[in-house]
Amino acid sequence: MLTEALQRLADGRGGVIGVEPGLVVEPDPSWTPVAELLREPYPLLDGLIDETAGRWNAPRHVGAALFWKTFAYWHTLPMALGWALDRRVPIMRLPETYFKPSGAGVTIAATRVTWDSGAGAIREALAESQEPLVQAISARAKVGERTLWGSTAEALAHPLTAVVPGDYMTLLREIGRPVDGLVEPTDDGYFRRTCCLWITLPDVEPCGSCCVLRPRHRPAA
């Protein structure tokens, strides 16, 4: 069910998608283990941060936030969709996960996927595969961890509004920290409570979910 939904998403985007629809690949030299991003002294991670910053003529911390927004979205999306479709969650273990540059920014897949169920499985996957990267990016580029986790929170919410309908607020609440509380629902969508830092670039429009667009709540009279 999930892989069919991912294939439909890929077809609708002209094949430009940041996760292999089948989730599993036999990696050739174009693929890099995600674990290499955590290899000290972090030359690969630093290079990707610097490349993203250079592409947008952005400060390094903004490049780091934008790189993470892309990576986190595609890594998280299959888990969000799996939860929404039938509560079956695909888990890409860190040692088995690979990525490569693509038209979507990056494309992610794994040599093996295990299946679990429920929001608790997503919580554990985020702790294993995303938390070390969030900590490393935050330390290397001086960008707040809460800012980075805001992009993961949006990566759980957006697919359940744009791809497969799902109660993303329930999902975020069941996962708990560090993503719960970073997205606020509205009548026709949601707003982030942290900024992905895209808006700090010159001559850009804010994302539709940008926290700067959140209406200010007036105190009760």
N, C-alpha and C positions, 0 to 999 in steps of 0.2 A: 504493500500500500504506500509506504513512504517513498520507495524508489520510483514508483510511478508518478507520485506527486512532484518529485524532484525533476524527473524527465520532462513533465509538462512545463515546469518552471523554466527549464533550460530551453525547451522548444519555443516558449513565448518570449525568450530573451535572445533569440538567434544563437543559442549555444553559449552565450556569455554568462557563465554562472561560476561561483567560487567554490563549489563542492562537486565532486564527481557524482552524478546521479545514482550510480550503482554503489557508491561509498568506498568500494574496495578496488585497489589497483595493484599491479605488479610494477613497482617503481623502476623506471629507467633513469639514466643519469640526469634527466631534467628535473627530477624530484629530489627534494632535500628533507631529511628527517627534521621534524619540528624540534626534537631534542637538541639539535645543533644550535638553535637559537639561545640555548641556556649554557652553552659551553664557554667557560671563562677563557680569556677576558672579553667575551661577547663580540667578536669581530663581525659575525654575520648579523646579529641583531642591530649593532651599531650601524652597519652598512645599510640595512633596510630603513632604519629611522632617518639616516642622513639622505638616502635616496628620495624618501617621501617628502622630507623637508625641502630638498632641492627642487622637486617637481612642482611644488606649490609656492616656491620662494618664501618659505615660512620659517619662523624660528624653530629650533630643534625640538622644543617641547611640544609645539603644535604638530610637527611632522610625526612625532612619536604617538600623539593622540590619534591622528588620522590613520596611521598605519594600524594601530590597534583596533580602531573602529571597523576597518575592513576585515582584518583577520578574525576578530571576535564574531563578527556577523556571520561569516561563512562557517566557522567552526561550531557556532551555537545553533544555527538555523535547523539542521537536521534533527537535533534533540527537541527543539520546540515543536516542529511539525509532527514528529513521532508521538510526542505527548498529546498533541491536539487530535491526531487521527485515531489512535487506539491505545494510548498510554504506553506503547512500546517504544523505548528510547534506545537509539543506536549509540554505543559508547566506543569512541576511538581512543584507545589508551595512548598515553604520551609516547612510549617507546615505539609504537606501531603507526604513528601518524606522520604524514608527509605533506609537503606543500611545494608549489612551484608558482612563479610569476605567470599571470594570465591577464586576459582582457578585463576580468573582474577584479583585478588587483592581485589577488592570489587565488589559487584553487587548492583545496584541501581534500585529502583522501587518506585511507589507511590500508595497511596490508591485511588487517583483520578487524572485523567489527564484532563486538559482543552486544547482546540485546538484554536490556533490563527494563524495569517498569517504574513509572511514577516520578514525581519531582525529586525524591530523595536521590535517585540515580543521577539526575542532572546536577544536583548539589555536589555529589562526590566527584563527578567528571570535571566540574569547574574547579574544584579544589586541586585535583591532580594535574589537569592540563592547562588551565588558565591562570590560576593563582601564582605559580612560579614566574610566568611571563609578565603578569601585571606587576609583580614586585620588582623584577629586573628592569622593565621599562621605566617604572616610576623612579627607580634609583639612578638609572643611566641618563635619563632625560629631564629629571626634575619636574615631572607631571604627577598630579595627585592620583593616588590609587582610586579614590572615589570617582574621579573623572573617568578613569579607564573602565571601572565597573559599570558606570552609567551606560557605556556602549554595549556591554554584555547584556544589561537589563533591556536595552532597546532591541537587541538582537533576539531576545525572547518575546518581546511585545510585537514588533513589526510583522514578523511572518504570520502571526495569528490575527492580524488585521488586514494583511495584503495578500496572503497566499491561501491559508486554510483558517476559517473562523475558529477562534478558541478564546477561552477565558484567561487571558494573559495575566490579569491581576491575581487570580487564584493561583496560577502557576508561580508567579513571583513570590507570593505570600508563602506558598508551600516550600519553595526553595529556601527562603529566608535570606539571611545575610550571606554575601555582601550585596545582593541585587535587589532585595525587597526594599521598597520605599524610594527607588530612584526613578520611577515612572508614575505619572499622575494621569488618570483617565479623564477624558472629556466626553461630551455628547457624541462626537463623531470621530474620535481618535484618542490621542494621548500627547502629553508633553513630558519631556525629560526634566528631571530636577538637577541635572548636571549638564554642562556644555561639552560637546565633542570638540570644541575649539575651531570648527570650520568658520564660524562667524568672525573670527579674528583676522581672517585673510582679507586683503583689500578687494573691493568691488565684487563681493559675493552676496547672494541672498541667504538669509538664514534657512536652515532646514525647517520643514513644516512642523517638526516636533521640538524645535529649539526652545530651551528654557527661557530665552529672552522674549518669546512670544506668549508666555503664560500670562493670562489675565491676573492682575493683582486682586487678591481677595480683600474686600472692604470689611472692616470690623462691623459686627452687628450694632445697630443703633441702640 
